[in-house]
Amino acid sequence: MAIEAGFIGLGAMGLPMATNLIAAGVTLTVHNRTAAKAEALREKGAIVAARPADAARPGGIVVTMLADDAAVESVVAGPDGIAARLGADGVHVSMSTIAPATARRLARLHQEHGGAYIAAPVFGRPDNAAARQLVVCLSGPAAPKERVRPLLDAMGRAVFDYGDEPGAANVAKLTGNFLIAAALEAMAEAFTMAERNGVARTQVAEMLGKTLFACPIYQRYGEMVANKRHTPAGFALPLGLKDVELALKTGGDARVPMPIASIVRDRLIAALAHGRAAMDWSALALGVLDDAGIE
């Protein structure tokens, strides 16, 4: 693939995503706040940039996969930001889960420099990223989306286009993460009810995952919740709280009450209070065990 691009953010998701781009033949310049994480990609042929802006070239493409809104804004804005560096005809592909309002603000900033902003948040955990099995939600102007499509296809298995509005893809991503969080709470309550009544929670989870709820979320997370196994973290609990709070804010801004999201938010906060920050966000399920007096 005769494409040059920059990639900023080599965390649990970003590293396998960038690795797949290199494997697809993309000439990649990478940057990560912790420089040591970039060394594995240098060995695969990537150029390692000392600063975020150095991962961008005028008129080029930069992909970001960062933890939150503040991290994305910090590499985009200012005289040393990638918006100014990319300039006219540059394209920023933001694959982070951020607020739709932030996406719209970043889109305006890139437009001021003559460039384009593409929202492309993904569904999937690190092993899905490594296997190129990510699902991409996409929004932004049509021509830049077509330009970056080969990169998205090199990282994922499906792309769902939500049109031109820059915040639309992030709205779609938040709906999915909210539904996952709600499913975690529901599974935790159901399996704990079974356990309290002498029925093995693992048996219930297996039955439901093969019949009424034969889908990846209930199968994969169901196994984790049923077995009370929440490490290692594929998606850290603080990030889950961030996403649920983004869903609540997005709903609130549109005057949409989300009482289930409020319950899940409180579960995640309680999990942090119990010292579970290093666990997967599925550890919110342990709060149901706490309430039921089960060790």
ZAMARGU-4260 file (C-alpha; in steps of 0.2 Angstrom, whole numbers, plus 5000, padded with zeros to 4 digits):
<rodrens>
0) 5000/5000/5000 | 5009/5016/4994 | 5002/5027/5007 | 5012/5038/5020 | 5004/5042/5036
5) 5007/5047/5054 | 5001/5038/5069 | 5000/5045/5087 | 4996/5035/5102 | 5003/5018/5104
10) 4993/5011/5119 | 4984/4994/5121 | 4974/4998/5105 | 4985/5010/5095 | 5001/4998/5095
15) 4992/4983/5086 | 4983/4995/5074 | 4999/5004/5069 | 5007/4987/5067 | 4994/4982/5055
20) 4996/4997/5045 | 5015/4994/5043 | 5010/4976/5038 | 4999/4983/5025 | 5013/4992/5017
25) 5010/5010/5024 | 5025/5020/5027 | 5022/5025/5045 | 5029/5039/5056 | 5024/5036/5074
30) 5024/5045/5090 | 5020/5040/5108 | 5021/5050/5124 | 5031/5035/5131 | 5044/5034/5118
35) 5049/5016/5123 | 5033/5010/5116 | 5038/5015/5098 | 5054/5005/5098 | 5045/4989/5092
40) 5038/4998/5077 | 5055/5006/5073 | 5061/4988/5071 | 5047/4985/5059 | 5052/5000/5048
45) 5042/5014/5056 | 5050/5031/5058 | 5049/5037/5076 | 5044/5056/5079 | 5050/5065/5094
50) 5035/5076/5095 | 5016/5074/5089 | 5018/5087/5076 | 5033/5078/5069 | 5022/5063/5064
55) 5012/5075/5052 | 5018/5082/5036 | 5009/5096/5026 | 4995/5089/5016 | 4997/5072/5024
60) 4987/5060/5035 | 4988/5057/5053 | 4979/5044/5063 | 4977/5047/5082 | 4972/5034/5095
65) 4972/5043/5112 | 4964/5040/5129 | 4952/5055/5130 | 4946/5072/5123 | 4960/5082/5132
70) 4974/5071/5125 | 4967/5073/5107 | 4965/5091/5109 | 4982/5093/5116 | 4990/5086/5100
75) 4979/5095/5088 | 4978/5113/5094 | 4991/5127/5095 | 5006/5132/5084 | 5014/5115/5086
80) 4998/5105/5084 | 4995/5093/5070 | 4981/5105/5063 | 4993/5118/5059 | 5006/5105/5053
85) 4994/5096/5042 | 4988/5112/5034 | 4979/5113/5018 | 4973/5096/5011 | 4979/5087/5027
90) 4968/5074/5035 | 4966/5070/5054 | 4958/5053/5057 | 4953/5053/5075 | 4949/5035/5081
95) 4947/5039/5099 | 4931/5039/5109 | 4927/5057/5112 | 4912/5068/5114 | 4903/5073/5098
100) 4905/5091/5104 | 4924/5089/5104 | 4924/5081/5087 | 4914/5096/5080 | 4927/5108/5088
105) 4942/5099/5081 | 4934/5099/5064 | 4932/5117/5064 | 4950/5119/5070 | 4956/5109/5055
110) 4945/5118/5043 | 4953/5134/5049 | 4970/5127/5042 | 4962/5121/5026 | 4962/5103/5032
115) 4949/5090/5036 | 4944/5080/5052 | 4937/5062/5051 | 4929/5054/5066 | 4933/5035/5066
120) 4930/5028/5083 | 4931/5009/5084 | 4923/4995/5093 | 4934/4981/5098 | 4947/4976/5111
125) 4966/4974/5109 | 4965/4957/5103 | 4952/4962/5090 | 4964/4976/5085 | 4978/4964/5082
130) 4967/4952/5072 | 4961/4967/5061 | 4943/4964/5067 | 4939/4981/5073 | 4922/4989/5068
135) 4924/5007/5063 | 4911/5021/5065 | 4915/5035/5052 | 4909/5052/5049 | 4916/5068/5040
140) 4918/5075/5023 | 4916/5063/5008 | 4933/5065/4999 | 4944/5064/5014 | 4934/5048/5020
145) 4938/5040/5003 | 4956/5045/5004 | 4959/5037/5021 | 4947/5021/5018 | 4962/5010/5013
150) 4970/5014/5031 | 4953/5009/5039 | 4952/4993/5029 | 4969/4988/5035 | 4964/4990/5053
155) 4946/4984/5054 | 4933/4972/5046 | 4919/4983/5044 | 4916/5002/5042 | 4899/5010/5045
160) 4897/5028/5037 | 4886/5040/5047 | 4888/5055/5034 | 4896/5071/5034 | 4893/5078/5052
165) 4909/5076/5062 | 4901/5071/5078 | 4890/5058/5071 | 4902/5044/5072 | 4905/5048/5090
170) 4887/5048/5094 | 4886/5030/5086 | 4901/5024/5096 | 4894/5031/5113 | 4877/5022/5110
175) 4887/5005/5108 | 4897/5008/5123 | 4882/5013/5133 | 4873/4997/5128 | 4889/4986/5133
180) 4889/4994/5150 | 4870/4991/5152 | 4873/4973/5147 | 4887/4971/5160 | 4875/4978/5174
185) 4861/4966/5168 | 4872/4951/5167 | 4879/4955/5184 | 4862/4956/5192 | 4855/4940/5183
190) 4870/4929/5187 | 4871/4935/5205 | 4852/4931/5207 | 4856/4914/5200 | 4871/4911/5212
195) 4860/4916/5227 | 4847/4903/5222 | 4860/4889/5221 | 4862/4889/5202 | 4879/4890/5195
200) 4881/4907/5187 | 4893/4900/5174 | 4880/4887/5168 | 4867/4901/5166 | 4880/4912/5156
205) 4884/4897/5145 | 4865/4894/5141 | 4861/4912/5137 | 4877/4915/5127 | 4872/4900/5116
210) 4853/4904/5115 | 4844/4920/5119 | 4859/4931/5119 | 4871/4922/5106 | 4881/4937/5102
215) 4899/4943/5106 | 4895/4954/5120 | 4885/4942/5130 | 4897/4928/5126 | 4913/4936/5129
220) 4908/4948/5143 | 4896/4935/5150 | 4911/4923/5153 | 4920/4936/5162 | 4906/4942/5173
225) 4901/4924/5177 | 4918/4919/5182 | 4921/4935/5191 | 4937/4937/5181 | 4941/4955/5177
230) 4960/4955/5174 | 4970/4958/5163 | 4961/4973/5158 | 4957/4974/5139 | 4948/4991/5142
235) 4952/4999/5159 | 4939/5003/5171 | 4943/5022/5171 | 4941/5023/5152 | 4924/5014/5154
240) 4918/5028/5166 | 4924/5041/5154 | 4914/5034/5140 | 4898/5032/5151 | 4900/5050/5157
245) 4902/5055/5139 | 4885/5046/5135 | 4877/5055/5149 | 4883/5072/5144 | 4878/5069/5126
250) 4861/5063/5131 | 4859/5077/5143 | 4863/5090/5130 | 4849/5083/5119 | 4837/5082/5133
255) 4837/5063/5134 | 4836/5055/5151 | 4847/5040/5153 | 4843/5032/5170 | 4852/5016/5166
260) 4868/5025/5161 | 4867/5034/5178 | 4866/5017/5187 | 4881/5011/5178 | 4891/5027/5181
265) 4888/5025/5199 | 4894/5007/5198 | 4910/5012/5190 | 4913/5026/5202 | 4911/5013/5217
270) 4923/5001/5208 | 4936/5015/5208 | 4932/5018/5226 | 4936/4999/5230 | 4953/5001/5221
275) 4948/4992/5205 | 4955/5005/5193 | 4968/4992/5186 | 4954/4980/5181 | 4943/4979/5165
280) 4928/4989/5165 | 4918/4973/5167 | 4923/4974/5185 | 4908/4985/5188 | 4899/4968/5190
285) 4908/4966/5206 | 4897/4980/5213 | 4882/4968/5212 | 4892/4955/5222 | 4896/4968/5235
290) 4878/4973/5237 | 4873/4955/5239 | 4886/4952/5252 | 4895/4939/5242 | 4914/4939/5243
</rodrens>
